[in-house]
Amino acid sequence: MEREKGLQRGLTTRQLAMIAIGGAIGTGLFLGSGMAIGFAGPSVIVSYLIGAVIALLLMGCLAEMTVAHPTTGSFGAHAERYVSPWAGFSVRYAYWFSLVCAIGTEVSAMSVYMKYWFPDVPGIIWILIFSAVLLYVNATSVNLFGTVEYWFSMIKVAAIILFIVFGAYVVFGGSANPEIGPQNFTNNGGFFPNGMWGMWIAIFISLFSYLSIEMIAVSAGEAKEPEKAVPMALKSAVVRLVLFYIMTLALMLMIVPWQNAGSDASPFVKVFQIINIPGAAGIMNFVVLTAALSAMNSQLYISTRMVFSLSRAGFAPAKLGELSKKGVPVKALALSTIGIAIASIINIVAPDQSFIVMISLSSFGAMFAWFMVFVTHLFFRRKWEEMGGRKLPVRMIGFPYLTIIGAVLLACVVLSTWFQPEFKDTLTMGFPLLLLITIAYFIWKKANPAAYEASVNMGKQGASDKKDIPS
């Protein structure tokens, strides 16, 4: 959109795909998968497949809208334009809060990982060092960010591919251990040891694992040829993620009995412990450290762009929409670092529960943003066709049915957390957060009538305004 001009279009297709993969392959896979296995047992494979279906439907909706409007505000800007100013305001702020919490989770995890090599160094030292490095990367230029994130993600992807190759060798030919093999899918209680409910609630964890794949849409505002790069990056990222998650989980379950997966340590580490590879723990620790660095790097980038978009929309102070000489919103970046402080406090107050608490805090905002993507897509397509917009270069198949199915599935999974004590905080904290954001919106609306009018007028333009639509 015109009001978000000034950002540099320096991200390539491969960097976009790696940004999405980098954000989604992190704590959710390396640690969260163990928690999911604990709930679902071997049926966690079905959980992650259903989660992948929801993610695929989301990506279809996002691809269509993002190619039509490649803007940094992404689904927040689309919600503002096609649904209402409240939708644009609440989606951006809820998603930003989600990312801020996720940033804190990752940087806290880094301090824990570093104790493997430096047990006597205080964790706060590593928090400060890694935060300073990633802040420098994000503050310098979008091209440096894209390059660093590409190589971070390459390390993670290479590690997962090696895990798949090595795991397949151990399961299908390299191990004489009778406890390793496909029989683990049905041993110890069968494929659904905790019933259908265990499988169903694990879908929520799978969605947490897939979160950040939507980063491609947010980074489209700084992409070269977004109309070509975005659909290609979305498709490749989703396919790779599904393959990585399903294949690694299947191999993991054949090597580690599902009751031993747990969330006290990464199931990846437990696999290497079972097959007793010298030095594997140190290598795996490096991989999970890289995963945390990569995820935090991506989250800093996206949260910064959300604050920038809020500012340019008039929903946040104008200072936060200012750009440096290299086209980076450094003041928005500075604001997005408060998640580091939030997670540090939670880790001090409740270290044993911090991971689950941070999942609950960070999930609601992101899930709300995902739900609003489906809702916005319904409004977008209707208004686009009513106002005679040009033929869309990318179209969501099965509209409107698949869009509605995606929204209903997502809503059912999130609402189910109310009945699971470990994740009840998702709603008990999430809905009050949404209420606070709504109150803040009405305060903003009353204090900024001109900005509100501009937002309403943008919505009235809809698909008739072609200035920001690639030809």
N, C-alpha and C positions, 0 to 999 in steps of 0.2 A: 504494500500500500504506500501511497505517496508520502504520508506523514511519517513513515518509518525509514525514509531515505537516509543515506549517509553510511550505512553498514557496507562493508566490502564484500563483493561476491568472489570469494577465494576458495570455496570448498568444491572439490571434485566429486564425481560419482562414487569412486572407491572410498574416499574419505567419509562421505555421507553414510555409506553402508557400514563402515567400520565404527562410526560414531554410535549408530544404533546398536550394533553388536556389542561394542565396548560398554555401553550403558546397561545392556540387558544381561551380559555375562559377568556376573560379579557375585556379591553376597548371596543373591537368590539361588544361584546354582551351587556355589562352593560350600555354603553353609545351610541355606534355607531348604535345599533339597533333602537334607537329612531330617529336618522337621516334618516335611511333607511325607516322607517315607514312614515316619513314626505314626502318622495319622492313618495313612491309606494302605501301608504294606505294598505288595507288588502292584496293586491296582493304581498306584501313583502314576503309572504309565498312562492309564486312561485319564487321570486328572490332568496331566500335562497336555494330553491330546485335546481335551475339551478346552483347556485354557488357550491352546494354540488356535483352535477354531475361532474363539472370541477375538484373539489378537489379529488373525487374518481378516475377519470381517471389519474390524476397526481400521486396519491398514487400507482396505479397499475404499472405505468412506474417506479417510484422510487423503489418500492419493488423488481422488477426484477433486476434492476441495482445494488441496494444496497446489495442484497444477493450475487450477483456475485462478487462485490467489496466492502466489508464493511470497508470503510475508512472515517476518520474524514473530509476529503475534500469533501466527498459526491458528490453532483451534480456538484460542481465546478471541482473536480478531474476527474469526468466522462466526463465532457465537454472538459477538457484539453486532455484527453486520446483518446476520440473517435471523437471529432469535430476538434479542433485546439487549439494551445497555447493561442491565443487571446480569445477564448471562455472560457477557464479555468480562465484566468486572469480577464476578464470583469465580469463573473458571480460571482466570489468570491468577488471582490471589490464592485460591485453594491449591492450584498446581504448584505455585511458587512455594507455598508453605510446605508442601509435600517434599519438594526438592531440597529445601533448606534442612529439613529433618534428615533426609537421606545423606546429604553432605556430611553432617555431623556423625552419622553412623559409620560412614566409610573412614573418616579421619581417625575416629576412636579405634576402629579395628586395626588401622596401621600401627598404632602405638603398641597394641597387643602383639601383632606379628613380629615387630622388631625385638621384643623381649626374647625371642628364640635365639638371636645372636648376641644381644646386649641386655642381659637380664637385670643389670644393676643401673642402667640409665633410666631416669624418670620418664614416664610416658609423655608428659607435657612437652619434653624436648623434641620428640619425634613429631608430635602434633604441630608444633611451631615450624619445624624445618620443612615438613611436607606441605603444610599450608602455604608457606612462603614461596616454595618452588612452583606450586600449581597456580598460585595467584599471579606470579610473574608470567607464566605461560599464557594465562588467560588475558592478562593486561597488555601483552605485547602486540599480538596481531592474530586475526582469525586463521591465517595461514599456518602460523606456528602452532596454534592449538590443534588444527586439523592434522598436521604432521605428527605431533607428539601422540595424539589420540590414536592415529593410525597404527603407530608402532606398539603402543601399549596393547591395543586390541590384537595385533598380530601375535604377540607373545602368548596371550590367553588362548587364541584360536589354535596356535601351534601346539600348546600344551594339551588342549582338549583332543585334538586329532591324534596326538601321540598316545593319550590315555585310551582312546577308542581302539587304536591299532594294538597297543599292548594288552588291553583288556580282552580283546577278541582272541589274541594269541593264547592268553592264560586260560580262557574259558573253553576254547575249541581245539586245544592241542598242546599247550605248554605246561599243563599242570596235571599231576596225578592225584591231587586232593579230591576225594570223593564228595566233599562238602561244597565244591564249586561246580556250578552248572545250571542248566535251565530248570532243574527240579526245585530250585529255591523259589521259583515263582508260585509253587503250589504247596511247598512244605510250610510247616508252622502256622496252620490256620487257613490255608488255601489262598487263592488270588485276592479275595476280599476279606482279610482276617478281621477287620473292624467294620464290616458291612458296607452298605452303599453310602452311609453317612460319612464314614472315614474317607472314602474316595471323593465325596462331594466337597467336604471342607478343605481337602488338599488342593482343590481347584483354586481356592483363594490364594494359597501360597504360590501356586504356579503363576497366577496373574501377577503377584508381587515379583516373581522371577522375570516375567516378560516386560515388566514396567521399564520404561526408558526407550523402548523401540520406537515410540512416537517422537523421539528427538529428531528424527529425519525431517519431520514436518516443520518443527521449530527452526531448524538450521537451513531450511529452504530459502529463507530470505537472504542468505549469504552464499548461495550455491551458484555455480556456473551453469547456465542453461537448465534451470529448474524443471522445465516442462519435459526434458529428457532424463535428467539425473534422478529426480524424485521417484517416479514410478519404478525405474530400474533398481534403485537403492532399496526401496521398500520391499520389492519382491525378493531380491537376493537376501536381504537381512532376515526376513521371516522364514524363508526356506532353510537357511543355514541354522537359525536358532532352533527351529523345530527338530531338525536332524541332530544337532548337537545335544539338545536336552533329552530327546527320546532315546537316542543310542547310548549316551553316557549313563542314563538312569537304568536302562535295561542291563547293560554290562555290570554296573554297580550292584544291582540286585542279584545277579548270578554269582557274584564273588562274595559280597557281604550279606549274611542273613539279615532280613529287613529289620528285626528287632534290635540289631546292633548298630544300625545307621545313626540314629539319634541326632541331636543338634548340639551336643557338647563339644564336638570337633567336626571338621569337614569330613564327609564320607569318602572324599577322594584320598585323604590322608589315611583313613582306615583301610582302604583297599590296598595301599602300599604297605601298610603294617602287616596285613594278612599274608601278602605274598613275599614279605621280608626282603625288600630291595635296599641295599646299603646306600645311605645318603639321600634316599627318596624324600624323607621328611623335610630336609633342608631345601630341596628343589621345589617341593610343593609349597613350602612357606614363601618362597620367592614368587611363585605363580600367584598365590592368593594376595600377596602384597601388591603385585602389579595389578591384579584385578581391582583392588580397592583404590589404587591410584588412578586407574583408568576411569572407574565409575565416578569418583569424586571430580575428576577433570571434566567429564561430560556434564555432570550435574551443576558444577559451577558455571559452565558455559550456558546451559539452558536456563537456569534460574536467573542469570544476569539478563538474558534476552527477554525473559518474561517481565522483569522489572522495567526494562527499557520500553517494552511494548505498552505496559501500563502507563508509564510516564507520557509517551507520545500520544496515547489515547486520552490524556487528561485525567486519568484515574489515580495518578501519583505525582509527587512534586516534579516540576519541570527539570530541575537539576539532574534528576536520575535519567533523563533522556539525552543528556549531553554526551558527545563522543570525543574521544581523544584524537590527536592528529592522525593516528593510525586506524581510526574508525572503530574504536572499542569503547563501549559504555562503562568506563572504569568506576564511576560512582555507583552505578547499579551493581557492579561486581562487588564493591566494598560492602554494600548492604546485604548481599547474599551470603556473606561469611558468618552471619550470626548463628547459623546452624552448628558451627563448630563449638560455640559456647553452649548451646542447648544440649547437645549430645554429651559434652564433657560433664555437665552438671548431672545429667541422668545417670551416666556411668559411675559417678561418685555416690549418688544417692541410692541407686538400685542396680549395682553391677550385674547381678545374676539375672535380672529381668529386663535389662536394657535392650537386648536384641528384639524381643517380642514387643516391648513397648514402642520401640522405634518403627517396627513394621506397622503397628496399629496407627501411630501418628502419621507416618509418611504415606500409608496406603490410601486413606480416605480421600485426600485431596486429588491424588492421581486417578483413583477409580471414579471419582466424581467428574473429573475432566474427560475420562474415557466415555462415561455415560453421556456426557453432553456432546461428545463428538457424534454419537449416533443420532441424538436428538437434532443437533444442528444440521446434520446431513439431510434429514427429512425436510427441514425448513429450506435448506439451500436448494435442493433439487426442485422443490415446488416453486420457489420464487424465481429461480433461474429460468424455468420453462414459462412461467407466467409473464415475465418481462422480456421474453424473446432473446435470451442470451445465445451467443454463438454455440455451435456444436462442441460439446465437451470432448477434449482430446483423450481423457481417461474417464471411464464410466464404471461405477460399481455394478457388478452383475446382480441379478435377482432383486433389484430395487422395486418396491420398498420392503419386501418380505425379509430379505437377509439383514437389512438394517435394523428392522424391528426385532428379529430373532436375536441379533447381537446385543441389543439394549436390554431385552428381557433376561437373557442368560446372565449378563453381567450384573444386573440388579438383583436377581435371585441369589447369586453367589455371595454378593456383598451383604445383603440382608440376612443371609444365613449365619453370618459371624455373630449375630446377637445370641444365638443358641450354643455357641462354643466359648466357654469361659476364657480360653487363652486369647481370643481375638475380639471379645466383646468391646474392648476399648476402641476398636475401629469406629463403632457407631456412637458409643457413649462420649467419645471425644470429638468425633467427626461432625455430628449434627450440631452440637453447640458451636463448633468452629464455623460451620456454614451459616448459622444464625448470626454470629458476630460479624462475619463478612457482609451479610445482608444488611445489618444495622449500619455498618460502615458505609455501605453503598448509598443508603438513603440520606445519611449525613452528608456524604460527598455530593449527592444530587441536589440537595438544598443549598449547599455552599457554592456550587459551581454550575449555575443554570446555563451558562453559555456552552461549557464543555458538554453538558448533558444534551443540549439541543443539537450540537454538532454530531454527537453519537447517534441520536435518533435519526437525523437527516441522512447519515451514512447508511443506516439500515433501510431507509426509504429508497435510496439509490439502487441497492441490491445489485443485480446482474446488469443493470443498464449502464453502469459506469465501467468503461473498458480501459481506463487509463492504466490500471495496475494489472491488467490481464495480458499474458503473453500471447502473441499472435501465432 
